[in-house]
Every structure is written in C-alpha cells, then in structure tokens.
Amino acid sequence: MEYRRLLMAATEFILSSDRRALANPPLDPAELGVSAVLKPYQIEGVSWLIRRYQLGVNVLLGSDPHLFS
C-alpha cells in the first residue's frame, strides 16, 4: 500500500507541474544558447525537457514509437 501511495503522490507532482508549465510560455531559444532557428514544436519540446530537468523528473526519449511497446 505504501508503494501505491508514493506512486500516486509522484503522479500528482508531475501532473501539477504540467499544469504550471501550460501557464508558462515556451522558453526563448536564445535563453537556451541555441543560435539555430527552431520550429515551434522544437521549442516546445526543448522547453518541456528543460522543465523536466529543473523539476528533477527523469524522462526517456525514443525515436521509434514501437520501441518500448
């Protein structure tokens, strides 16, 4: 039961951080030290990764959507 409670607390933490992230606009690429021109979805993706890093939340990225299924 303790594991389930911890898992629920972690889930709520991540969801609440997502709600806060939606309230904040994506980061400016210049703030990230990026000199290339990024597409809007790339800016959103990099911002998402940086926010996860700042929150101490680990993420796993994969290029093949079927790799982990």
PDB file of N, CA, C and O in Angstrom:
ATOM      1  N   MET A   1       0.824  -1.191   0.000  1.00  0.00           N
ATOM      2  CA  MET A   1       0.000   0.000   0.000  1.00  0.00           C
ATOM      3  C   MET A   1       0.869   1.257   0.000  1.00  0.00           C
ATOM      4  O   MET A   1       0.495   2.257  -0.613  1.00  0.00           O
ATOM      5  N   GLU A   2       1.996   1.228   0.660  1.00  0.00           N
ATOM      6  CA  GLU A   2       2.898   2.378   0.704  1.00  0.00           C
ATOM      7  C   GLU A   2       3.391   2.729  -0.704  1.00  0.00           C
ATOM      8  O   GLU A   2       3.468   3.904  -1.063  1.00  0.00           O
ATOM      9  N   TYR A   3       3.722   1.708  -1.495  1.00  0.00           N
ATOM     10  CA  TYR A   3       4.197   1.943  -2.856  1.00  0.00           C
ATOM     11  C   TYR A   3       3.127   2.660  -3.673  1.00  0.00           C
ATOM     12  O   TYR A   3       3.427   3.605  -4.403  1.00  0.00           O
ATOM     13  N   ARG A   4       1.893   2.214  -3.551  1.00  0.00           N
ATOM     14  CA  ARG A   4       0.784   2.833  -4.289  1.00  0.00           C
ATOM     15  C   ARG A   4       0.624   4.299  -3.881  1.00  0.00           C
ATOM     16  O   ARG A   4       0.399   5.153  -4.738  1.00  0.00           O
ATOM     17  N   ARG A   5       0.736   4.595  -2.606  1.00  0.00           N
ATOM     18  CA  ARG A   5       0.604   5.971  -2.127  1.00  0.00           C
ATOM     19  C   ARG A   5       1.727   6.841  -2.695  1.00  0.00           C
ATOM     20  O   ARG A   5       1.483   7.969  -3.123  1.00  0.00           O
ATOM     21  N   LEU A   6       2.944   6.323  -2.700  1.00  0.00           N
ATOM     22  CA  LEU A   6       4.079   7.062  -3.253  1.00  0.00           C
ATOM     23  C   LEU A   6       3.917   7.285  -4.757  1.00  0.00           C
ATOM     24  O   LEU A   6       4.230   8.357  -5.275  1.00  0.00           O
ATOM     25  N   LEU A   7       3.429   6.265  -5.441  1.00  0.00           N
ATOM     26  CA  LEU A   7       3.205   6.386  -6.876  1.00  0.00           C
ATOM     27  C   LEU A   7       2.141   7.441  -7.179  1.00  0.00           C
ATOM     28  O   LEU A   7       2.292   8.219  -8.121  1.00  0.00           O
ATOM     29  N   MET A   8       1.084   7.472  -6.400  1.00  0.00           N
ATOM     30  CA  MET A   8       0.031   8.474  -6.582  1.00  0.00           C
ATOM     31  C   MET A   8       0.566   9.877  -6.294  1.00  0.00           C
ATOM     32  O   MET A   8       0.211  10.827  -6.992  1.00  0.00           O
ATOM     33  N   ALA A   9       1.407  10.016  -5.282  1.00  0.00           N
ATOM     34  CA  ALA A   9       1.996  11.320  -4.960  1.00  0.00           C
ATOM     35  C   ALA A   9       2.909  11.787  -6.096  1.00  0.00           C
ATOM     36  O   ALA A   9       2.891  12.962  -6.463  1.00  0.00           O
ATOM     37  N   ALA A  10       3.697  10.879  -6.648  1.00  0.00           N
ATOM     38  CA  ALA A  10       4.579  11.232  -7.764  1.00  0.00           C
ATOM     39  C   ALA A  10       3.763  11.626  -8.990  1.00  0.00           C
ATOM     40  O   ALA A  10       4.114  12.568  -9.700  1.00  0.00           O
ATOM     41  N   THR A  11       2.682  10.908  -9.231  1.00  0.00           N
ATOM     42  CA  THR A  11       1.808  11.234 -10.360  1.00  0.00           C
ATOM     43  C   THR A  11       1.215  12.619 -10.202  1.00  0.00           C
ATOM     44  O   THR A  11       1.195  13.396 -11.157  1.00  0.00           O
ATOM     45  N   GLU A  12       0.735  12.937  -9.018  1.00  0.00           N
ATOM     46  CA  GLU A  12       0.154  14.264  -8.771  1.00  0.00           C
ATOM     47  C   GLU A  12       1.209  15.359  -8.933  1.00  0.00           C
ATOM     48  O   GLU A  12       0.911  16.434  -9.456  1.00  0.00           O
ATOM     49  N   PHE A  13       2.425  15.096  -8.494  1.00  0.00           N
ATOM     50  CA  PHE A  13       3.508  16.073  -8.645  1.00  0.00           C
ATOM     51  C   PHE A  13       3.763  16.373 -10.121  1.00  0.00           C
ATOM     52  O   PHE A  13       3.883  17.534 -10.513  1.00  0.00           O
ATOM     53  N   ILE A  14       3.843  15.334 -10.924  1.00  0.00           N
ATOM     54  CA  ILE A  14       4.111  15.515 -12.353  1.00  0.00           C
ATOM     55  C   ILE A  14       2.947  16.215 -13.036  1.00  0.00           C
ATOM     56  O   ILE A  14       3.157  17.112 -13.852  1.00  0.00           O
ATOM     57  N   LEU A  15       1.720  15.815 -12.713  1.00  0.00           N
ATOM     58  CA  LEU A  15       0.559  16.458 -13.327  1.00  0.00           C
ATOM     59  C   LEU A  15       0.453  17.923 -12.931  1.00  0.00           C
ATOM     60  O   LEU A  15       0.106  18.766 -13.757  1.00  0.00           O
ATOM     61  N   SER A  16       0.747  18.230 -11.683  1.00  0.00           N
ATOM     62  CA  SER A  16       0.677  19.632 -11.256  1.00  0.00           C
ATOM     63  C   SER A  16       1.768  20.453 -11.937  1.00  0.00           C
ATOM     64  O   SER A  16       1.552  21.623 -12.256  1.00  0.00           O
ATOM     65  N   SER A  17       2.933  19.854 -12.162  1.00  0.00           N
ATOM     66  CA  SER A  17       3.988  20.583 -12.872  1.00  0.00           C
ATOM     67  C   SER A  17       3.591  20.801 -14.322  1.00  0.00           C
ATOM     68  O   SER A  17       3.930  21.830 -14.908  1.00  0.00           O
ATOM     69  N   ASP A  18       2.875  19.843 -14.909  1.00  0.00           N
ATOM     70  CA  ASP A  18       2.389  20.025 -16.271  1.00  0.00           C
ATOM     71  C   ASP A  18       1.390  21.175 -16.337  1.00  0.00           C
ATOM     72  O   ASP A  18       1.409  21.957 -17.287  1.00  0.00           O
ATOM     73  N   ARG A  19       0.517  21.284 -15.337  1.00  0.00           N
ATOM     74  CA  ARG A  19      -0.453  22.383 -15.316  1.00  0.00           C
ATOM     75  C   ARG A  19       0.266  23.724 -15.197  1.00  0.00           C
ATOM     76  O   ARG A  19      -0.118  24.699 -15.843  1.00  0.00           O
ATOM     77  N   ARG A  20       1.310  23.771 -14.371  1.00  0.00           N
ATOM     78  CA  ARG A  20       2.087  25.014 -14.249  1.00  0.00           C
ATOM     79  C   ARG A  20       2.816  25.321 -15.550  1.00  0.00           C
ATOM     80  O   ARG A  20       2.906  26.481 -15.952  1.00  0.00           O
ATOM     81  N   ALA A  21       3.333  24.299 -16.204  1.00  0.00           N
ATOM     82  CA  ALA A  21       4.067  24.504 -17.456  1.00  0.00           C
ATOM     83  C   ALA A  21       3.152  25.053 -18.542  1.00  0.00           C
ATOM     84  O   ALA A  21       3.585  25.856 -19.369  1.00  0.00           O
ATOM     85  N   LEU A  22       1.896  24.630 -18.546  1.00  0.00           N
ATOM     86  CA  LEU A  22       0.964  25.134 -19.547  1.00  0.00           C
ATOM     87  C   LEU A  22       0.701  26.619 -19.358  1.00  0.00           C
ATOM     88  O   LEU A  22       0.409  27.329 -20.320  1.00  0.00           O
ATOM     89  N   ALA A  23       0.802  27.087 -18.127  1.00  0.00           N
ATOM     90  CA  ALA A  23       0.563  28.503 -17.837  1.00  0.00           C
ATOM     91  C   ALA A  23       1.746  29.368 -18.271  1.00  0.00           C
ATOM     92  O   ALA A  23       1.596  30.574 -18.462  1.00  0.00           O
ATOM     93  N   ASN A  24       2.920  28.754 -18.425  1.00  0.00           N
ATOM     94  CA  ASN A  24       4.123  29.499 -18.817  1.00  0.00           C
ATOM     95  C   ASN A  24       4.364  29.343 -20.311  1.00  0.00           C
ATOM     96  O   ASN A  24       4.230  28.241 -20.843  1.00  0.00           O
ATOM     97  N   PRO A  25       4.717  30.422 -20.997  1.00  0.00           N
ATOM     98  CA  PRO A  25       5.028  30.299 -22.424  1.00  0.00           C
ATOM     99  C   PRO A  25       6.319  29.509 -22.613  1.00  0.00           C
ATOM    100  O   PRO A  25       7.133  29.424 -21.694  1.00  0.00           O
ATOM    101  N   PRO A  26       6.511  28.929 -23.798  1.00  0.00           N
ATOM    102  CA  PRO A  26       7.768  28.215 -24.060  1.00  0.00           C
ATOM    103  C   PRO A  26       8.967  29.144 -23.887  1.00  0.00           C
ATOM    104  O   PRO A  26       8.859  30.359 -24.052  1.00  0.00           O
ATOM    105  N   LEU A  27      10.091  28.557 -23.556  1.00  0.00           N
ATOM    106  CA  LEU A  27      11.314  29.337 -23.374  1.00  0.00           C
ATOM    107  C   LEU A  27      11.781  29.934 -24.696  1.00  0.00           C
ATOM    108  O   LEU A  27      11.505  29.396 -25.768  1.00  0.00           O
ATOM    109  N   ASP A  28      12.476  31.029 -24.602  1.00  0.00           N
ATOM    110  CA  ASP A  28      13.074  31.669 -25.770  1.00  0.00           C
ATOM    111  C   ASP A  28      14.341  30.895 -26.135  1.00  0.00           C
ATOM    112  O   ASP A  28      15.196  30.697 -25.271  1.00  0.00           O
ATOM    113  N   PRO A  29      14.491  30.449 -27.395  1.00  0.00           N
ATOM    114  CA  PRO A  29      15.686  29.682 -27.773  1.00  0.00           C
ATOM    115  C   PRO A  29      16.992  30.401 -27.445  1.00  0.00           C
ATOM    116  O   PRO A  29      17.985  29.750 -27.121  1.00  0.00           O
ATOM    117  N   ALA A  30      17.010  31.733 -27.522  1.00  0.00           N
ATOM    118  CA  ALA A  30      18.233  32.481 -27.211  1.00  0.00           C
ATOM    119  C   ALA A  30      18.630  32.279 -25.753  1.00  0.00           C
ATOM    120  O   ALA A  30      19.819  32.259 -25.434  1.00  0.00           O
ATOM    121  N   GLU A  31      17.639  32.128 -24.857  1.00  0.00           N
ATOM    122  CA  GLU A  31      17.934  31.873 -23.443  1.00  0.00           C
ATOM    123  C   GLU A  31      18.628  30.533 -23.260  1.00  0.00           C
ATOM    124  O   GLU A  31      19.366  30.335 -22.295  1.00  0.00           O
ATOM    125  N   LEU A  32      18.391  29.617 -24.188  1.00  0.00           N
ATOM    126  CA  LEU A  32      18.964  28.276 -24.095  1.00  0.00           C
ATOM    127  C   LEU A  32      20.343  28.193 -24.736  1.00  0.00           C
ATOM    128  O   LEU A  32      21.004  27.156 -24.674  1.00  0.00           O
ATOM    129  N   GLY A  33      20.770  29.282 -25.347  1.00  0.00           N
ATOM    130  CA  GLY A  33      22.055  29.263 -26.037  1.00  0.00           C
ATOM    131  C   GLY A  33      21.966  28.645 -27.416  1.00  0.00           C
ATOM    132  O   GLY A  33      22.985  28.267 -27.994  1.00  0.00           O
ATOM    133  N   VAL A  34      20.759  28.538 -27.952  1.00  0.00           N
ATOM    134  CA  VAL A  34      20.557  27.963 -29.277  1.00  0.00           C
ATOM    135  C   VAL A  34      20.595  29.086 -30.297  1.00  0.00           C
ATOM    136  O   VAL A  34      19.835  30.050 -30.198  1.00  0.00           O
ATOM    137  N   SER A  35      21.475  28.963 -31.274  1.00  0.00           N
ATOM    138  CA  SER A  35      21.566  30.006 -32.297  1.00  0.00           C
ATOM    139  C   SER A  35      20.848  29.609 -33.582  1.00  0.00           C
ATOM    140  O   SER A  35      20.695  30.437 -34.481  1.00  0.00           O
ATOM    141  N   ALA A  36      20.407  28.364 -33.684  1.00  0.00           N
ATOM    142  CA  ALA A  36      19.679  27.908 -34.868  1.00  0.00           C
ATOM    143  C   ALA A  36      18.233  28.389 -34.800  1.00  0.00           C
ATOM    144  O   ALA A  36      17.734  28.757 -33.737  1.00  0.00           O
ATOM    145  N   VAL A  37      17.584  28.379 -35.932  1.00  0.00           N
ATOM    146  CA  VAL A  37      16.164  28.720 -35.973  1.00  0.00           C
ATOM    147  C   VAL A  37      15.382  27.431 -35.730  1.00  0.00           C
ATOM    148  O   VAL A  37      15.445  26.494 -36.525  1.00  0.00           O
ATOM    149  N   LEU A  38      14.653  27.399 -34.629  1.00  0.00           N
ATOM    150  CA  LEU A  38      13.879  26.214 -34.278  1.00  0.00           C
ATOM    151  C   LEU A  38      12.431  26.385 -34.708  1.00  0.00           C
ATOM    152  O   LEU A  38      11.894  27.492 -34.708  1.00  0.00           O
ATOM    153  N   LYS A  39      11.817  25.283 -35.069  1.00  0.00           N
ATOM    154  CA  LYS A  39      10.391  25.284 -35.378  1.00  0.00           C
ATOM    155  C   LYS A  39       9.631  25.347 -34.050  1.00  0.00           C
ATOM    156  O   LYS A  39      10.173  24.968 -33.012  1.00  0.00           O
ATOM    157  N   PRO A  40       8.387  25.821 -34.073  1.00  0.00           N
ATOM    158  CA  PRO A  40       7.628  25.948 -32.820  1.00  0.00           C
ATOM    159  C   PRO A  40       7.553  24.650 -32.016  1.00  0.00           C
ATOM    160  O   PRO A  40       7.669  24.679 -30.791  1.00  0.00           O
ATOM    161  N   TYR A  41       7.359  23.508 -32.691  1.00  0.00           N
ATOM    162  CA  TYR A  41       7.270  22.249 -31.959  1.00  0.00           C
ATOM    163  C   TYR A  41       8.620  21.866 -31.347  1.00  0.00           C
ATOM    164  O   TYR A  41       8.662  21.186 -30.322  1.00  0.00           O
ATOM    165  N   GLN A  42       9.721  22.297 -31.966  1.00  0.00           N
ATOM    166  CA  GLN A  42      11.040  22.026 -31.395  1.00  0.00           C
ATOM    167  C   GLN A  42      11.267  22.868 -30.139  1.00  0.00           C
ATOM    168  O   GLN A  42      11.824  22.385 -29.153  1.00  0.00           O
ATOM    169  N   ILE A  43      10.834  24.121 -30.179  1.00  0.00           N
ATOM    170  CA  ILE A  43      10.938  24.983 -29.000  1.00  0.00           C
ATOM    171  C   ILE A  43      10.122  24.399 -27.858  1.00  0.00           C
ATOM    172  O   ILE A  43      10.573  24.366 -26.714  1.00  0.00           O
ATOM    173  N   GLU A  44       8.920  23.939 -28.177  1.00  0.00           N
ATOM    174  CA  GLU A  44       8.069  23.328 -27.150  1.00  0.00           C
ATOM    175  C   GLU A  44       8.732  22.084 -26.562  1.00  0.00           C
ATOM    176  O   GLU A  44       8.696  21.877 -25.349  1.00  0.00           O
ATOM    177  N   GLY A  45       9.334  21.258 -27.414  1.00  0.00           N
ATOM    178  CA  GLY A  45       9.988  20.042 -26.941  1.00  0.00           C
ATOM    179  C   GLY A  45      11.195  20.321 -26.062  1.00  0.00           C
ATOM    180  O   GLY A  45      11.363  19.689 -25.019  1.00  0.00           O
ATOM    181  N   VAL A  46      12.028  21.251 -26.467  1.00  0.00           N
ATOM    182  CA  VAL A  46      13.206  21.607 -25.669  1.00  0.00           C
ATOM    183  C   VAL A  46      12.774  22.228 -24.343  1.00  0.00           C
ATOM    184  O   VAL A  46      13.361  21.944 -23.300  1.00  0.00           O
ATOM    185  N   SER A  47      11.747  23.075 -24.385  1.00  0.00           N
ATOM    186  CA  SER A  47      11.230  23.681 -23.152  1.00  0.00           C
ATOM    187  C   SER A  47      10.726  22.604 -22.199  1.00  0.00           C
ATOM    188  O   SER A  47      10.961  22.668 -20.992  1.00  0.00           O
ATOM    189  N   TRP A  48      10.029  21.613 -22.755  1.00  0.00           N
ATOM    190  CA  TRP A  48       9.493  20.517 -21.942  1.00  0.00           C
ATOM    191  C   TRP A  48      10.635  19.747 -21.273  1.00  0.00           C
ATOM    192  O   TRP A  48      10.566  19.433 -20.084  1.00  0.00           O
ATOM    193  N   LEU A  49      11.678  19.447 -22.038  1.00  0.00           N
ATOM    194  CA  LEU A  49      12.825  18.731 -21.475  1.00  0.00           C
ATOM    195  C   LEU A  49      13.502  19.529 -20.365  1.00  0.00           C
ATOM    196  O   LEU A  49      13.850  18.973 -19.323  1.00  0.00           O
ATOM    197  N   ILE A  50      13.688  20.819 -20.582  1.00  0.00           N
ATOM    198  CA  ILE A  50      14.346  21.655 -19.577  1.00  0.00           C
ATOM    199  C   ILE A  50      13.503  21.746 -18.317  1.00  0.00           C
ATOM    200  O   ILE A  50      14.036  21.692 -17.209  1.00  0.00           O
ATOM    201  N   ARG A  51      12.194  21.883 -18.475  1.00  0.00           N
ATOM    202  CA  ARG A  51      11.330  21.935 -17.287  1.00  0.00           C
ATOM    203  C   ARG A  51      11.404  20.634 -16.497  1.00  0.00           C
ATOM    204  O   ARG A  51      11.425  20.653 -15.266  1.00  0.00           O
ATOM    205  N   ARG A  52      11.442  19.508 -17.197  1.00  0.00           N
ATOM    206  CA  ARG A  52      11.561  18.221 -16.503  1.00  0.00           C
ATOM    207  C   ARG A  52      12.887  18.157 -15.739  1.00  0.00           C
ATOM    208  O   ARG A  52      12.936  17.673 -14.608  1.00  0.00           O
ATOM    209  N   TYR A  53      13.949  18.644 -16.358  1.00  0.00           N
ATOM    210  CA  TYR A  53      15.259  18.668 -15.703  1.00  0.00           C
ATOM    211  C   TYR A  53      15.207  19.538 -14.454  1.00  0.00           C
ATOM    212  O   TYR A  53      15.706  19.148 -13.398  1.00  0.00           O
ATOM    213  N   GLN A  54      14.600  20.717 -14.575  1.00  0.00           N
ATOM    214  CA  GLN A  54      14.511  21.631 -13.436  1.00  0.00           C
ATOM    215  C   GLN A  54      13.690  21.029 -12.297  1.00  0.00           C
ATOM    216  O   GLN A  54      13.963  21.292 -11.126  1.00  0.00           O
ATOM    217  N   LEU A  55      12.689  20.225 -12.640  1.00  0.00           N
ATOM    218  CA  LEU A  55      11.854  19.587 -11.623  1.00  0.00           C
ATOM    219  C   LEU A  55      12.498  18.327 -11.051  1.00  0.00           C
ATOM    220  O   LEU A  55      12.023  17.784 -10.053  1.00  0.00           O
ATOM    221  N   GLY A  56      13.569  17.865 -11.676  1.00  0.00           N
ATOM    222  CA  GLY A  56      14.215  16.637 -11.213  1.00  0.00           C
ATOM    223  C   GLY A  56      13.474  15.389 -11.653  1.00  0.00           C
ATOM    224  O   GLY A  56      13.602  14.334 -11.031  1.00  0.00           O
ATOM    225  N   VAL A  57      12.695  15.506 -12.731  1.00  0.00           N
ATOM    226  CA  VAL A  57      11.924  14.376 -13.253  1.00  0.00           C
ATOM    227  C   VAL A  57      12.694  13.765 -14.418  1.00  0.00           C
ATOM    228  O   VAL A  57      13.029  14.459 -15.378  1.00  0.00           O
ATOM    229  N   ASN A  58      12.971  12.478 -14.334  1.00  0.00           N
ATOM    230  CA  ASN A  58      13.683  11.790 -15.406  1.00  0.00           C
ATOM    231  C   ASN A  58      12.741  11.516 -16.567  1.00  0.00           C
ATOM    232  O   ASN A  58      11.558  11.243 -16.365  1.00  0.00           O
ATOM    233  N   VAL A  59      13.263  11.590 -17.775  1.00  0.00           N
ATOM    234  CA  VAL A  59      12.484  11.287 -18.971  1.00  0.00           C
ATOM    235  C   VAL A  59      13.287  10.363 -19.868  1.00  0.00           C
ATOM    236  O   VAL A  59      14.510  10.268 -19.759  1.00  0.00           O
ATOM    237  N   LEU A  60      12.585   9.694 -20.744  1.00  0.00           N
ATOM    238  CA  LEU A  60      13.208   8.800 -21.711  1.00  0.00           C
ATOM    239  C   LEU A  60      12.644   9.154 -23.077  1.00  0.00           C
ATOM    240  O   LEU A  60      11.429   9.138 -23.273  1.00  0.00           O
ATOM    241  N   LEU A  61      13.511   9.471 -24.011  1.00  0.00           N
ATOM    242  CA  LEU A  61      13.090   9.813 -25.364  1.00  0.00           C
ATOM    243  C   LEU A  61      13.488   8.695 -26.306  1.00  0.00           C
ATOM    244  O   LEU A  61      14.559   8.102 -26.174  1.00  0.00           O
ATOM    245  N   GLY A  62      12.619   8.417 -27.251  1.00  0.00           N
ATOM    246  CA  GLY A  62      12.914   7.411 -28.254  1.00  0.00           C
ATOM    247  C   GLY A  62      12.426   7.866 -29.613  1.00  0.00           C
ATOM    248  O   GLY A  62      11.415   8.562 -29.709  1.00  0.00           O
ATOM    249  N   SER A  63      13.122   7.487 -30.653  1.00  0.00           N
ATOM    250  CA  SER A  63      12.724   7.897 -31.997  1.00  0.00           C
ATOM    251  C   SER A  63      11.743   6.919 -32.625  1.00  0.00           C
ATOM    252  O   SER A  63      11.061   7.261 -33.592  1.00  0.00           O
ATOM    253  N   ASP A  64      11.663   5.710 -32.090  1.00  0.00           N
ATOM    254  CA  ASP A  64      10.758   4.696 -32.622  1.00  0.00           C
ATOM    255  C   ASP A  64       9.601   4.515 -31.652  1.00  0.00           C
ATOM    256  O   ASP A  64       9.810   4.041 -30.535  1.00  0.00           O
ATOM    257  N   PRO A  65       8.374   4.881 -32.051  1.00  0.00           N
ATOM    258  CA  PRO A  65       7.257   4.789 -31.114  1.00  0.00           C
ATOM    259  C   PRO A  65       6.942   3.357 -30.691  1.00  0.00           C
ATOM    260  O   PRO A  65       6.290   3.153 -29.667  1.00  0.00           O
ATOM    261  N   HIS A  66       7.386   2.369 -31.452  1.00  0.00           N
ATOM    262  CA  HIS A  66       7.100   0.975 -31.120  1.00  0.00           C
ATOM    263  C   HIS A  66       8.224   0.319 -30.323  1.00  0.00           C
ATOM    264  O   HIS A  66       8.120  -0.846 -29.940  1.00  0.00           O
ATOM    265  N   LEU A  67       9.288   1.060 -30.078  1.00  0.00           N
ATOM    266  CA  LEU A  67      10.465   0.504 -29.421  1.00  0.00           C
ATOM    267  C   LEU A  67      10.153  -0.008 -28.019  1.00  0.00           C
ATOM    268  O   LEU A  67      10.671  -1.047 -27.610  1.00  0.00           O
ATOM    269  N   PHE A  68       9.307   0.715 -27.276  1.00  0.00           N
ATOM    270  CA  PHE A  68       9.051   0.362 -25.882  1.00  0.00           C
ATOM    271  C   PHE A  68       7.688  -0.281 -25.675  1.00  0.00           C
ATOM    272  O   PHE A  68       7.243  -0.424 -24.536  1.00  0.00           O
ATOM    273  N   SER A  69       7.024  -0.667 -26.745  1.00  0.00           N
ATOM    274  CA  SER A  69       5.696  -1.272 -26.580  1.00  0.00           C
ATOM    275  C   SER A  69       5.776  -2.773 -26.444  1.00  0.00           C
ATOM    276  O   SER A  69       4.749  -3.435 -26.298  1.00  0.00           O
TER     277      SER A  69
END
